[in-house]
Amino acid sequence: MRIVLADDGITFDGKTLESMPLGGVESSVTFLFEELARRGHHVTVCNKC
């Protein structure tokens, strides 16, 4: 399944949690989409990067 999330909040990517804290929503999105990708889904997050 292809999944896309558009976010206009703070800038973050899959590696941001390793270098700085994120807000609750951003952390949840990161963990959720990492798990969906691990299960074989094609995941894209578009934000202010």
VENPE-V683744 format. One record per pair of residues at least 24 apart in sequence whose ideal C-beta (glycine too) atoms are under 10 Angstrom apart, sorted by sequence separation. I is the first residue (numbers start at 0). J is the second residue. If there is no record, write none. Layout:
i:j
I:J
I:J
//
This chain:
i:j
4:28
4:31
4:32
2:31
13:42
2:32
13:44
12:44
2:35
11:44
15:48
2:36
12:46
0:35
11:46
10:46
11:47
12:48
9:46
10:47
11:48
0:38
2:40
3:41
4:42
5:43
6:44
7:45
8:46
9:47
10:48
0:39
1:40
2:41
3:42
4:43
5:44
6:45
7:46
8:47
0:40
1:41
2:42
3:43
4:44
5:45
6:46
7:47
0:41
1:42
2:43
3:44
4:45
5:46
6:47
0:42
1:43
2:44
3:45
4:46
//
